[in-house]
Amino acid sequence: MTDFYQQQISVYQKEAGTFKANRTPKLGLGYFAQTINTESLFQGFTAGLQIPLFGGVNTAKAKAAEISISQSQLALDKNKIILNLQKEELLNNFQKQQKNLNYYKNEGLQYANQIIETAQKSYANGDMSYWSYISFLNQAIDIKKQFAEATHSYNQSAVELQFPTIKNN
């Protein structure tokens, strides 16, 4: 998109230059050679001066091209700002997902394993009922499921950061 807007600016600049050049008088020189019935050769030179009578048309077109240049420049600047904001957003999301994943790696999984160990020992010793044992195992499974979801979210944010996509506005 950035290249597109820069190319548009370049085209409009050249267009404005062309219209400005059409406002100036031009001097022309020419040579001609012509034959009639292949018998005689006519040769000659021409010289001329072209003075634009209606220069206002080219002036208006040049001003329109200059306005188009400024519009494309504004669109380019807007596009750059949007891209920078999107990059910052993706980086912030990646860092957030990384912190979340680190929590589960450092604390969450250890907590889930402790719940499983404690529940198994307590159930084996007869200190808790079967339903309590299942409830504690479900808690540990939920923590491990959240770890898997955190890993998935982290991987997705890493891919989005590495290969960002342009959002349609």
HELIX and SHEET records of a PDB file:
HELIX    1   1 THR A    2  ALA A   21  1                                  20    
HELIX    2   2 GLY A   55  TYR A  103  1                                  49    
HELIX    3   3 TYR A  104  GLY A  108  3                                   5    
HELIX    4   4 LEU A  109  ASN A  125  1                                  17    
HELIX    5   5 TYR A  130  GLN A  162  1                                  33    
SHEET    1   A 2 LYS A  26  ILE A  36  0                                        
SHEET    2   A 2 SER A  40  GLN A  50 -1                                        
END                                                                             
